[in-house]
Amino acid sequence: MPREYPEYPILSVAAVAIKDNKMLLVKRGAPPGEGLWSIPGGAVELGERLHDALKRELREETNLECEIIDLVNIAEVIIRDEEGKVRFHYVILDYLVKITGGELRPGSDVL
C-alpha cells in the first residue's frame, strides 16, 4: 500500500529516548515532515511485531539499540491535500526506550 494517498491508516512506531534531560531527535528526510525534527521511528511492516518494528526503525535511523520500557503516547497524523483528500494518515505508537548500545549516526532516511 502506498504511503501517500493510502487506502487505510498506516500503523507506525516511534522511540522516545531521554538521557540527561535531552531527547533524541532526527531530522526527517522524506514526506510528510521532510526537514522537520521528530522522534525516530517509522511504519510497521506486515507480519512484524510492534517491538521488533520499533527496534528496527531506531537501528535504521540512528544505529542505536534499545530496551523498550513502556507505551507513552498514541498520536495521529492526518494530512489532507488542497481538495480535502487524505494524502497521509499515520497512527503512531510512541514508546519510551532506554538506549543500550550502538554508536549514534544518521541512517539514509534522515538528514
Secondary structure by P-SEA (a helix, b strand, c coil): cccccccccccccccccccccbbbbbbbcccccccccccccccccccccaaaaaaaaaaacccbbbbbccccbbbbbbbbcccccccbbbbbbbbbbbbcccccccccccc
